[in-house]
Amino acid sequence: MIYFVIVAAALCVAYANGSNDNFKGVATLFGSGTTNYRKALLWGTCTTMLGSVAALMLAGNLIKAFGGKGLIDDAIAAQPQFAASVAMAAGLTVLIASRMGLPISTTHSLMGALLGTGLFAGSALNLGNLWSKFLIPLLTSPVIAVAVTASIYPLLRRLRIHLGVDSSYCVCVGRETVEVIPAMTKNCQSVALEKAEKLTATIGKQATCRSQYTGSVLGLNAASTLDRAHYLSSGMVSFARGLNDTPKIAAMLSLAPVFGVSTSLILVGIVIALGGWISARRVAETMSNKITTMNHGQGFTANVVTGLIVIGASRFGLPVSTTHVSCGSLFGLGAVTGEAKRATIVTILLSWIATLPLAATLGALIYMILSFI
């Protein structure tokens, strides 16, 4: 019975992870107007699945890290009730955030659940491993993403201008309803206001319509080449997310002697894809439109920074959060362009602060309940 609970809880985490994280890699595609929601989601889903498959060969260190061994007592980490509690607590935390449209970290949720459940179960914590292998990567990765994006984007912008690629303005034409006084009576009394439509034209950038790049580099059209590069960078981020997150969730299945490592990774990858395809819309809107406005080049820059940081961390077994890194890149982009939406950013940061204690509390409560079963 308890092994069934472990499997169900781990797959719940996988679904929640997909709903909260799958769109993060392609949010800039949608937010910059490069493509629509469905096409962006399809691209993100496919490339995330490729990352999940690649995890079979490249991410064994993360599977070990998120099994709990080395962080809490091995005897407690091996308990089926422990695995089930961690999975259920992390899954519920991420599902709550997804419902609210808040992009939080599955990594952060799992760490909180590990700590809360382990402490309640009476385990001592390996503070050295907690600090060096978990907290330092989680705390520093978004700061690095902000700094790198804010530093690189101005350089790339200067390079674009030097190469003769210009950012064009656009004219938006539409209709606006206005109130008018059509006539006056013979006694000079005004009649009631009436509504009429007039044709309007607005010049602007992405606040009113999407800016485009004009010009060419080495004989290649700048706009179309950038769009292709943007797709590739988004695929890189989604691939990195699948590579980094799938082993963390598959680690929870390792305590249920039902599936092998390879089967666990593939099964988790499939459920992650389903979660994103079905339930990603709320977080997608936040990531794409509510953190900062962006054009194609800015979105491309944020994706490149995110992908390089997450792939590098996965290669060395560091459990960074794709959420923290991708949001950090967008924070840095908004800061340097002056388009950051501060209220949304503050809300996201508060949700990150609340993630660990919420997951820890849920883990302790669930472990207490399962101990009586």
C-alpha positions as CSV (number, residue, x, y, z in Angstrom):
1,M,0.0,0.0,0.0
2,I,2.7,2.5,1.0
3,Y,4.6,1.8,-2.3
4,F,1.5,2.7,-4.2
5,V,1.3,6.0,-2.3
6,I,5.0,6.7,-3.1
7,V,4.4,6.2,-6.8
8,A,1.2,8.2,-6.9
9,A,2.8,11.0,-4.9
10,A,5.9,11.1,-7.1
11,L,3.8,11.3,-10.2
12,C,1.8,14.1,-8.6
13,V,5.0,16.0,-8.2
14,A,5.9,15.4,-11.8
15,Y,2.5,16.7,-13.0
16,A,2.8,19.7,-10.7
17,N,6.3,20.3,-12.0
18,G,5.1,20.3,-15.6
19,S,2.2,22.7,-14.8
20,N,4.4,25.2,-13.1
21,D,7.7,24.8,-15.0
22,N,7.1,23.6,-18.6
23,F,6.4,27.0,-20.0
24,K,9.2,28.8,-18.4
25,G,11.7,27.9,-21.1
26,V,9.4,29.2,-23.9
27,A,7.8,32.1,-22.0
28,T,10.0,34.6,-23.9
29,L,8.7,33.2,-27.2
30,F,5.2,34.0,-26.2
31,G,5.9,37.2,-24.3
32,S,7.9,38.8,-27.2
33,G,5.2,37.8,-29.8
34,T,7.6,35.5,-31.6
35,T,4.8,32.8,-31.6
36,N,1.5,32.0,-30.0
37,Y,0.8,30.1,-26.8
38,R,0.1,26.7,-28.3
39,K,3.1,26.6,-30.5
40,A,5.3,27.8,-27.7
41,L,3.9,25.1,-25.4
42,L,4.4,22.4,-28.0
43,W,8.0,23.4,-28.5
44,G,8.6,23.5,-24.7
45,T,7.0,20.1,-24.2
46,C,9.0,18.4,-26.9
47,T,12.4,19.8,-25.8
48,T,11.6,19.1,-22.1
49,M,11.0,15.5,-23.0
50,L,14.4,15.4,-24.8
51,G,16.0,16.7,-21.6
52,S,14.2,14.0,-19.6
53,V,15.6,11.3,-21.9
54,A,19.1,12.8,-21.7
55,A,18.9,12.5,-17.9
56,L,19.3,8.8,-18.3
57,M,22.9,9.4,-19.1
58,L,23.9,12.7,-17.6
59,A,22.2,13.4,-14.3
60,G,22.9,10.5,-11.9
61,N,24.3,12.8,-9.2
62,L,20.9,14.6,-8.9
63,I,19.1,11.3,-8.4
64,K,21.4,10.6,-5.4
65,A,21.1,14.1,-4.0
66,F,17.3,14.2,-3.9
67,G,16.9,10.7,-2.5
68,G,17.7,12.5,0.8
69,K,20.9,10.5,1.6
70,G,23.7,12.7,2.7
71,L,21.3,15.4,3.9
72,I,19.4,13.4,6.6
73,D,20.0,10.1,8.4
74,D,20.2,7.2,5.9
75,A,17.8,5.0,7.9
76,I,15.1,7.7,7.8
77,A,15.7,8.5,4.1
78,A,15.1,4.8,3.3
79,Q,11.6,4.7,4.9
80,P,8.8,4.4,2.5
81,Q,6.7,6.8,4.6
82,F,9.5,9.4,4.3
83,A,9.5,9.2,0.5
84,A,5.7,9.4,0.3
85,S,5.6,12.4,2.6
86,V,8.2,14.4,0.7
87,A,6.6,13.7,-2.6
88,M,3.1,14.6,-1.5
89,A,4.2,17.8,0.3
90,A,6.3,19.0,-2.6
91,G,3.5,18.2,-5.1
92,L,0.8,20.0,-3.1
93,T,3.0,23.1,-2.7
94,V,3.7,23.4,-6.4
95,L,0.1,22.7,-7.4
96,I,-1.1,25.5,-5.0
97,A,1.4,27.9,-6.6
98,S,0.4,26.8,-10.1
99,R,-3.3,27.5,-9.3
100,M,-2.3,31.0,-8.2
101,G,-0.2,31.6,-11.3
102,L,3.0,31.9,-9.3
103,P,6.3,30.5,-10.7
104,I,7.9,28.7,-7.8
105,S,10.7,26.2,-7.7
106,T,10.0,22.4,-7.6
107,T,13.6,22.1,-6.3
108,H,12.9,24.5,-3.5
109,S,9.7,22.6,-2.6
110,L,11.5,19.3,-2.6
111,M,14.2,20.7,-0.3
112,G,11.6,22.1,2.1
113,A,9.7,18.8,2.2
114,L,13.0,16.9,2.8
115,L,13.9,19.2,5.7
116,G,10.5,19.3,7.3
117,T,9.8,15.6,7.0
118,G,13.3,14.7,8.2
119,L,13.2,16.9,11.2
120,F,9.8,15.7,12.3
121,A,11.0,12.1,11.8
122,G,13.8,12.8,14.3
123,S,16.7,13.0,11.9
124,A,19.8,15.2,12.4
125,L,20.6,17.4,9.5
126,N,24.0,17.3,7.6
127,L,24.3,21.1,7.7
128,G,27.5,21.0,5.6
129,N,25.8,19.3,2.7
130,L,22.7,21.4,3.2
131,W,24.6,24.6,2.8
132,S,27.1,23.6,0.1
133,K,25.0,21.3,-2.1
134,F,21.6,22.8,-1.8
135,L,21.3,26.3,-0.3
136,I,24.3,28.0,-2.1
137,P,23.2,26.9,-5.6
138,L,19.6,27.9,-4.9
139,L,20.5,31.3,-3.4
140,T,23.2,32.3,-5.8
141,S,21.8,31.1,-9.1
142,P,19.1,33.8,-9.5
143,V,21.5,36.6,-8.4
144,I,24.0,35.3,-11.0
145,A,21.2,35.3,-13.6
146,V,20.2,38.9,-12.9
147,A,23.8,40.1,-13.0
148,V,24.8,38.2,-16.2
149,T,21.6,39.3,-18.1
150,A,22.0,42.9,-17.0
151,S,25.6,42.9,-18.1
152,I,25.2,41.0,-21.4
153,Y,22.1,42.6,-22.9
154,P,23.6,46.1,-23.2
155,L,26.7,44.6,-25.0
156,L,24.5,42.6,-27.4
157,R,22.4,45.7,-28.1
158,R,25.6,47.7,-29.0
159,L,26.7,44.9,-31.2
160,R,23.4,44.9,-33.0
161,I,23.6,48.6,-33.6
162,H,27.2,48.3,-34.8
163,L,26.2,45.6,-37.3
164,G,23.6,47.9,-38.7
165,V,20.6,46.1,-37.4
166,D,17.9,48.6,-36.4
167,S,14.9,48.2,-34.2
168,S,11.9,49.5,-36.2
169,Y,8.8,51.3,-35.0
170,C,5.4,50.2,-36.0
171,V,2.1,51.9,-36.6
172,C,-1.0,50.4,-35.0
173,V,-4.2,51.3,-36.7
174,G,-7.6,50.7,-35.1
175,R,-10.9,52.2,-33.9
176,E,-11.7,54.1,-30.7
177,T,-15.1,54.9,-29.3
178,V,-15.5,58.6,-28.3
179,E,-18.4,60.7,-26.9
180,V,-19.5,63.6,-29.0
181,I,-22.2,66.3,-28.9
182,P,-23.8,66.1,-32.3
183,A,-25.9,69.3,-32.2
184,M,-27.4,72.1,-30.2
185,T,-31.1,72.9,-30.0
186,K,-32.6,76.2,-31.2
187,N,-32.7,77.4,-27.6
188,C,-28.9,76.7,-27.3
189,Q,-29.5,73.8,-25.0
190,S,-27.1,70.9,-25.4
191,V,-28.5,67.5,-26.2
192,A,-27.3,64.2,-24.7
193,L,-23.9,62.8,-25.5
194,E,-23.7,60.2,-28.2
195,K,-21.1,57.7,-29.0
196,A,-19.2,57.5,-32.3
197,E,-16.1,55.7,-33.6
198,K,-13.0,57.3,-35.0
199,L,-10.0,55.9,-36.7
200,T,-6.8,56.0,-34.6
201,A,-3.1,55.5,-35.4
202,T,-0.5,55.0,-32.7
203,I,3.3,54.9,-33.0
204,G,5.1,52.9,-30.4
205,K,7.0,49.8,-29.4
206,Q,5.9,46.6,-27.7
207,A,3.5,48.5,-25.3
208,T,1.1,49.0,-28.3
209,C,2.6,46.6,-30.9
210,R,5.7,44.4,-31.3
211,S,8.9,46.0,-32.4
212,Q,10.8,44.3,-35.2
213,Y,14.4,44.2,-36.3
214,T,15.4,45.4,-39.8
215,G,18.7,44.8,-41.7
216,S,20.9,41.9,-42.3
217,V,24.1,40.3,-41.0
218,L,26.4,38.3,-43.4
219,G,23.6,38.3,-45.9
220,L,21.0,36.8,-43.5
221,N,17.8,38.7,-42.6
222,A,18.2,39.9,-39.0
223,A,14.6,39.4,-37.9
224,S,14.1,35.8,-39.3
225,T,17.6,34.7,-38.1
226,L,16.9,36.0,-34.6
227,D,13.6,34.2,-34.5
228,R,15.3,30.9,-35.3
229,A,18.0,31.6,-32.7
230,H,15.2,32.5,-30.2
231,Y,13.5,29.1,-30.8
232,L,16.9,27.3,-30.3
233,S,17.6,29.2,-27.1
234,S,14.1,28.4,-25.8
235,G,14.6,24.8,-26.6
236,M,17.9,24.8,-24.8
237,V,16.3,26.2,-21.6
238,S,13.5,23.6,-21.8
239,F,16.0,20.8,-22.5
240,A,18.0,22.0,-19.5
241,R,14.9,22.0,-17.3
242,G,14.0,18.4,-18.2
243,L,17.6,17.4,-17.6
244,N,17.8,19.1,-14.2
245,D,14.3,18.4,-12.8
246,T,13.4,14.8,-14.0
247,P,16.1,13.1,-11.8
248,K,15.0,15.0,-8.7
249,I,11.5,13.6,-9.0
250,A,12.6,10.2,-10.2
251,A,14.7,10.0,-7.0
252,M,11.5,9.6,-5.0
253,L,10.6,6.5,-6.9
254,S,13.9,4.9,-6.0
255,L,12.4,3.9,-2.6
256,A,9.5,2.1,-4.1
257,P,10.9,-1.2,-5.6
258,V,8.5,-1.0,-8.5
259,F,10.5,0.7,-11.3
260,G,14.1,0.8,-12.2
261,V,16.0,4.0,-12.7
262,S,15.5,4.2,-16.4
263,T,11.8,3.4,-16.2
264,S,11.3,6.0,-13.5
265,L,13.0,8.7,-15.5
266,I,10.9,8.0,-18.6
267,L,7.7,7.8,-16.6
268,V,8.4,11.0,-14.8
269,G,9.3,12.7,-18.1
270,I,5.9,11.7,-19.6
271,V,3.9,13.0,-16.7
272,I,5.9,16.3,-16.6
273,A,4.9,16.8,-20.3
274,L,1.2,16.1,-19.5
275,G,1.2,18.5,-16.6
276,G,2.6,21.3,-18.8
277,W,0.3,20.6,-21.7
278,I,-2.9,20.6,-19.5
279,S,-2.2,23.1,-16.7
280,A,0.5,25.6,-17.7
281,R,-1.6,28.6,-18.7
282,R,-1.7,30.6,-15.5
283,V,2.1,30.5,-14.9
284,A,2.6,31.1,-18.6
285,E,0.8,34.4,-18.4
286,T,2.9,35.5,-15.4
287,M,6.2,34.6,-17.0
288,S,5.4,35.9,-20.4
289,N,3.6,39.2,-19.7
290,K,3.6,40.2,-16.0
291,I,7.4,40.4,-15.1
292,T,8.6,42.6,-17.9
293,T,7.8,43.5,-21.5
294,M,10.3,42.3,-24.0
295,N,11.1,42.2,-27.7
296,H,12.7,39.3,-29.6
297,G,16.3,40.1,-28.9
298,Q,15.7,40.7,-25.2
299,G,13.9,37.3,-24.9
300,F,16.7,35.6,-26.7
301,T,19.2,37.1,-24.3
302,A,17.3,35.9,-21.2
303,N,17.0,32.4,-22.6
304,V,20.7,32.0,-23.5
305,V,21.7,33.1,-19.9
306,T,19.2,30.7,-18.3
307,G,20.1,27.7,-20.5
308,L,23.9,28.1,-19.9
309,I,23.5,28.4,-16.1
310,V,21.1,25.4,-15.8
311,I,22.9,23.1,-18.1
312,G,26.2,23.9,-16.4
313,A,24.7,23.2,-13.0
314,S,23.2,19.9,-14.1
315,R,26.6,18.8,-15.4
316,F,28.1,19.2,-12.0
317,G,25.2,17.8,-10.1
318,L,24.2,21.2,-8.6
319,P,20.4,21.3,-7.9
320,V,19.7,24.9,-9.1
321,S,16.2,26.0,-9.8
322,T,15.2,26.6,-13.4
323,T,12.5,28.9,-12.0
324,H,14.9,31.0,-10.0
325,V,17.3,31.2,-13.0
326,S,14.7,32.0,-15.6
327,C,12.9,34.6,-13.4
328,G,16.3,36.0,-12.5
329,S,17.1,36.5,-16.1
330,L,13.8,38.3,-16.7
331,F,14.3,40.4,-13.5
332,G,17.7,41.5,-14.9
333,L,16.3,42.2,-18.3
334,G,13.5,44.4,-16.8
335,A,16.0,46.2,-14.7
336,V,18.3,47.2,-17.6
337,T,15.4,48.1,-19.9
338,G,13.4,49.9,-17.3
339,E,10.3,47.8,-18.1
340,A,10.3,45.7,-14.9
341,K,6.9,45.3,-13.2
342,R,7.8,45.6,-9.6
343,A,4.6,44.5,-8.0
344,T,4.7,41.2,-9.8
345,I,8.4,40.7,-9.0
346,V,7.8,41.4,-5.3
347,T,4.9,38.9,-5.3
348,I,7.1,36.2,-6.9
349,L,9.9,36.8,-4.4
350,L,7.5,36.5,-1.5
351,S,6.2,33.2,-2.9
352,W,9.8,31.9,-3.0
353,I,10.2,32.8,0.6
354,A,7.0,31.0,1.6
355,T,7.8,27.9,-0.5
356,L,10.2,26.2,1.9
357,P,8.2,26.6,5.2
358,L,5.0,25.6,3.5
359,A,6.5,22.4,2.0
360,A,8.3,21.6,5.3
361,T,5.0,22.0,7.3
362,L,3.1,19.8,4.8
363,G,5.8,17.2,4.8
364,A,5.7,17.0,8.6
365,L,1.9,16.7,8.7
366,I,1.8,14.1,6.0
367,Y,4.5,12.0,7.7
368,M,2.6,12.2,11.0
369,I,-0.5,10.9,9.2
370,L,1.3,8.1,7.3
371,S,3.0,6.9,10.5
372,F,-0.4,5.8,11.7
373,I,-1.2,3.8,8.6
